[in-house]
Amino acid sequence: MPTPEEKLDALGIVLPPPMKPVATYVPFVITGNLLYVSGQVSATTDGRILGRLGENMELSAGQHAARICGINLIAQCKAAVGDLSRIKRVVKLGGFVNAAPNFVDIPQVVNGCSDLMVDVFGEAGKHARSAVACPTLPLGVAVEVDGVFEIG
């Protein structure tokens, strides 16, 4: 069975350096067998993915932005535990979408992150989730996702 790192390689994903906090918080906290990862925004080493779904951004672009959040979550997990095989379960994701008032496809946007978790962690990537619309997000990004992971 391939490791999460091997699955990332097969998907052509190279994890970026973990993002540094932009305010007074830490990127992750480990307590007991749980890893809490602070919200990761839709940003790459090339810059932030900005926009508001239903206003100046299409659903597919929002899903891509959520996938980038997932990649950033995994990068934080790797920084926290080293070997991604230590992630035993993706417990919960919280997805926040910068959306116009009439945009209602919030769950489909956050699927960009959820689908990645299943692609990388298999059955253990299936998780509980929240997906909510916000009138704005930090730094003007399109999507932010935080996560809780069980570690071993």
N, C-alpha and C positions, 0 to 999 in steps of 0.2 A: 504494500500500500504506500503510495507516494506521500512524502512529508509535505507540510504546508509550504516550505521553501521550494520544494520541487514543483508543486502546483503553481506557485507564483512564477517560477521560471517557464513552465509550460504555457502560462498565460502571457508571457512576455513582459511581466511586471518587475521592474527594479524598484525596490523600496527607496524612497528619498530619505535624506536625513530627517529625524523627527523634528517637527515644528517646535519652536520655542514659545512659551507663553507670552501673550501680549499685555498681560495685566498681572495682578497679584493672585496667582494660583500656581499649582504645579501641574505638569502634563499628565501625571498618573499617580495613583495611590494604590499600594498593595496592603490589604488587611485580610488576615487569614488566608483562605484560598481564593480570594477574589481580587481581581485587578480592575480598578475603575480608571477609565481613560477620559480625560477632559475632552470637551467638544473640539473636534477637528474640522476645520473649515475647508471649503473648496478652493484649495490653492496648491499650486505646483511650484517647482523651482523656477519656472518661467513667469510666475505671477498668480494673482488671485483670479478666480472665475467669478465675475460679478454679474448681477442681473436679478430681475424679478420675474418669476414664472407667471405667465399669463399677461405680461406687460411687454417685456422686451426679450423674453427667453422662451423657447419652445420646450415641450416635455422631454424630448430626447437630450437636449442640452442640460436640462436639470438632472436627468438620470446620470449623465456623464459626470456632472459636478458631484453628485452623491457618491458615485464610484470613487472619485478622487478622495472624498472624505474617508471612504473605507480603506483606501490605500494608506492614507495618513494615520488612521486608527491602527492598522497592522504595523506600521512603522513604529508607533509608540509602544505597541505590545512587544515588538522585537527589542526595543531599547529597555523595556522593563524586565523581560524574562530571558533574553538572549535567544534561546532556541524556541521557535514557534510551535514545536511539538509539545511544549509545556502548556499550550492553550488546550484545555480539555473541553471547553464549551464556550460558545458565544451565548451569554445569558440574556442580555437585553441591549437593544440599541434605542437611542432617542434621536429622532430626526427632526430637524427644524428647516423649513423651507421659506425663503423670502418670496412671498406670493402676493399677487394682486387680489383684492377682495373677491373677485368672481372666479378665481382659479381653484378648482376643487380636486384636482388629481394629485393631491399631496402624497398619498400612499404609493402611487406609481413612481413618483420622483424618488422617494426613499428606497424603493426597490433596487435602484442602482447600487446602493451600499449593501443591502440585504443579500442580493444575488451574489455579490462578490464574496461575502462571508461563507456562503454555501459552496461556491467554487473553490475556495481556498481550504476550508475546514471540513468540508463534506457534511455529513449528518450533524456533527457537532457545531456546525455553523448556523443551524436553524435556531431561531431566537424569539423571545418576546420583543415587542417593539411599540414605540410611540411614533407618530408622524403628525406634526402640527405645522400650521402656517403661521408665519410671523410677518408683520408689516415691514420689518427691516432686520438685518442681521449684522453682527460685528464686521467692520471694515467694508461693508457693502457686498459681502459675499452672497452667493445664491443659496448655498446649503451649508449646514453644520450638523455633525452627528457625533454623539458621545456614546460610550459603550461600557458594558460590564462583562468581564470575562472570567471564567473559572480556570484556575491554573493548578498544575500538579507538580 
